[in-house]
Structure formats: structure tokens, C-alpha cells
Amino acid sequence: MREVDDAVREDDLKNFGRRYGVWIGLAVVVGLASLAGWIFYNNSLDEESGVRSEEYVAAIDSVKRNNLDGASKALESLEGANQKGYQAAAKLMQANIALEKQDAKAAIAGYQAIVVDADLPEPFRDLALIRQTTAEFDTLKPQEVIDRLKSLAVPGNPWFGSAGEMVALSYLNLNKADLAGPLFAQLAKDDTVPPTIRSRALQMAGVQGIDAVELDTDGEISATATSADISASAASEGEAE
């Protein structure tokens, strides 16, 4: 019986090999080829990322040397990079360079192109929206600023400081002090907001009659906004942009 069982198993194995052996061999070859291709692709991406990194660093060095034309030239190849992060960073820096050259029209167009490109990472798009609105702030209607930035002007959002300040100022321009004051107070009390924005917000909240506090570096209450801050806030409002 054992000899019969062994013979049957041997015949079954031979039949299986004749029927499926070619397909199994082909599957193994395809699997190995796919693995090799995947390894090669990842190595290529790593090499390309290294090249893109060097190009971006070169552009930054040019900006530090005030060689804006050289920086713009270095960024051209990055604008078509496969890596969306480098692509977005390059386009953002190109717009910044245009703004530095006093070419507001080109800068605004550059920021707008980033904002509407859904393929680019959202943090870059949000930053471009902030920069675009800052550049256009004096020419936009207050409601346009609010509509653009209201979704970013909420506590916990990374852009709460910049977006919140512009939205609050726009509320003031619409004579909506009841909305501007509380927003300034939120900005003043949020320790994730940059200190310069918190300082201005503290003063502006006081102007609107809202008692807000600002903490010093030791975590103690260092100031209370009152009507005495009105003259200081008037000067700081011009720095908001």
C-alpha cells in the first residue's frame, strides 16, 4: 500500500509539473524582474533627489549672496522636477524672487499658480495663498480677504497667525469690531503664534475694549492691553502686512 501511495504521489507531482511547471517558472522570473526593477527605480529616485537637493541648495546660496538672477536660473530645472515638494518649493521661491525685485504682478501670478495646482502638497499651497493675499492686501476688498483666509484663520491651524491677523484687520475695515476683537484676543493668547503677531494682536484687542494678556518668556503675565496702547497699535497696524 505504501508503494502504491508513493507511486500515485509521484505521478501526481509529475502531472502537476507538466501542467503548471512553465507557468510557475514564468511567475518566478517575472517576480524577480519586478523586484529588480523596483530596486532600480528607488535607486534612481534617490539619485535624482540628491541632484535636486544640490540644485535647491545652490539657489538658496545665490539668494544669500543677493544674486537673484542666478537663483532664478538655478530653480528653472526644479520647476519641472518629478518630486512635487521640490517643484512647489522652486515655484514658491521664484515668486518670492519676483516680489523681491518689486515685480508684484509676476509674484502674485506665481503664487496663484501654486494655489490652484491640486497636484502640489497642501502646505505649499496654503503658504502661497498667504503670500499672495499679503502681496494683494491693500488692493483687495476686505470681504475677499476674509473669504480667502477664513478657513486658515482658526486656532490650531499652522497659518493661524498670519491668516488670523489679516482676517481680523479686514473685519475692522468692514466695521465689524465685534468679530475683529475676539479674533485679536485669540491671536494674543495663542503661544503657537509668532511673538510679533501676538504683540500686535494684544494691542489691537485692547483697542477694541477686550482685556487680553501676553505671557513673557518666563510664562508670567507681563502686560495687559488697555486703551493706553492705542497710539502703539496705530503704528503696529501698518506693520501687519
Secondary structure, DSSP 8 states (H G I E B T S, - for coil): -HHHHHHHHHHHHHHHHHHHHHHHHHHHHHHHHHHHHHHHHHHHHHHHHHHHHHHHHHHHHHHHTT-HHHHHHHHTTGGG-SSHHHHHHHHHHHHHHHHHTT-HHHHHHHHHHHHT-TTS-HHHHHHHHHHHHHHHGGGS-HHHHHHHHTTTSSTTSTTHHHHHHHHHHHHHHTT-HHHHHHHHHHHHH-TTS-HHHHHHHHHHHHHTT---EEE-TTSSEEEE--GGGHHHHHHHHTT--
